[in-house]
Amino acid sequence: FDVIFCLSVSKWIHLNHGDDGLMKLFNKMCEQLNPNGMLIFEPQPWKSYRNKRRVSEVSRENFKQIKLRPEKFRDILIEKGLEVVESIEKASDVPSEKGFNSRGIMIFRKPEKKSDKDL
């Protein structure tokens, strides 16, 4: 894919499938991106996880086991080979308690693989 949008999804995958499910998501997105492809990613804040942890027994149990916090997602995606293009923080004049406007967005690019000639 040239572009992958992952907006308002990572929290639900994380709560329903734990750290392993989140890492599968990250791996799949990185694998599926074409060279120079862009990932538009919106991680939900940890407070949002706490607010939704009780929606099911599975999410309640997974929440207790989560080690990977949203503030680490950027570094994880960089370790997987993506480059940060831009990180857009929420607007300071937007109330932080609700909705899409209260979250930042990270934009990553999958670099082209270096050929043997470039080494």
Buried (B, 14 or more C-beta within 10 A) or exposed (E): EEEBEBEEBBBBBBBBBBEEBBBEBBEEBBEEBEEEBBBBBBBBBEEBBEEBBEEEEEBEEBBEEBEBEBEEBBEEBEEBEBEEEEEEEBEEEEEEEEEEEBBBBBBBBBEEEEEEEEE
